[in-house]
Amino acid sequence: MSQSRAPSEVFPERLRRARELRQLSQADLASRARLQPSAVSHFETGTRKPSFDNLRRLADALQVSTDYLLGRTDAIGGAPTADILYRDIERLSATDRDFATDMVAKLAARNKKGEGDGS
């Protein structure tokens, strides 16, 4: 974890890294988070800090946790999305679980090769 640095120091770098990982432009991220593109630019350069509401919007748009953006964890894994997937997979039949597992593995492999849509 990045406990030695203040969240305000970590946030701009983490925001940019997560945006680039998701292959989004600043305008794309702004649209998804319902913010002005200039706000994303200011957040990434550290000239402005987001409100709690905007922090949550950014985390949701990037499918990362607010803890990741604030440097409280190094796991970018998108825990909120994983929680939803886990919750929903519990309701599937064994056959559908196998299908979902295969589909997720194929999508992960496609993204690893750089063939995903980046969203």
Secondary structure, DSSP 4 states (H G I P E B T S, - for coil): --TTS-HHHHHHHHHHHHHHHTT--HHHHHHHHT--HHHHHHHHHTSS---HHHHHHHHHHHT--HHHHTTS-S--S-HHHHHHHHHHHTTS-HHHHHHHHHHHHHHHHHHHTT-S---
